[in-house]
Amino acid sequence: MSKPIRRKTRVLNISVPPEMYSDIEEVAEAENRTKSELMREAFRHYQFVRRWRLIRGWGEETAVRLNLETDEELEAFLG
């Protein structure tokens, strides 16, 4: 017997308001893409923004801890 073929993707069902669904369909058709491709891109963008928000928060916490209030003070600190 042959091994079963495994999917390289997983199925995720989500619910969105009807207006958003219409917008998603419209954009997908206009860009000749699938709704799945649009949702994957949206999530990648969300992850990117989230990571930068975390990095920025860490930077702000570090600046407070080091008592750095301006870009000039940061540049002087970094040498």
N, C-alpha and C positions, 0 to 999 in steps of 0.2 A: 504494500500500500504506500502511496505517496503521502508526504507530509502535508498538512493543511497550509494554505497560504495565509500568512499573517498580514494584517493591515499595517501600513506605515503611519496611519492616522487613527485617531479616536473620534468617535462621534459625540458631539456636545449639543444638546438641545437647549436653546435659550428662548426667553419670551421678551418681546419688545412691544411698545405701543404700536397700534396700527399705522400711525403717521410715520414713525421711524421705519417700520417695515417697508412702507412705500418708498421712502427716501433711499433705503438700502437697495431695494430692487432697481430704482431709477439710476443710481450711481453705478451699480454693477453692470447694468445694461449699457450705459453710456461709455463706460471704460472697458467694456468687453471682458469683464472679470466675473468670478463667481461670488456669491454672498459669503462663502467660507473664506475666500481670499481677503475680502474686505474686513471681515471680523478678525482674521489673523493679524492683518496689518494694524488694525485698531488696537489690538492687545499688545503687539510689539511696541507701538507708540506709547501706550499706557505704561508699560514696563520701563521704557526709556525715561519718561517724565518722572516716574516714581523713583528711579535710581538717582536721578539728578536732584530731586527734592531731598532724598536722604543724604546725599553728599553735601548739598548746601547746608542742611541742618547741622551736620557734623562740623562743617567749616565755621558756621556761626557760633556753635558751642565752643569750639576751639579758640576762636577770636575773643570771646568773652572770658574764657579761662586765662588767656594770655594778655588780657586787657588791651587788645588791639581794636581801635575804633575807626581807623581810616585805612585806605589803600596804601597811603604813604607809610603809615606805621607798619603795615604788613610787609611792604617792600624792604623797609629798614631792618625789620626782624629777620627776614629771609637772607639779607645781606646782599 
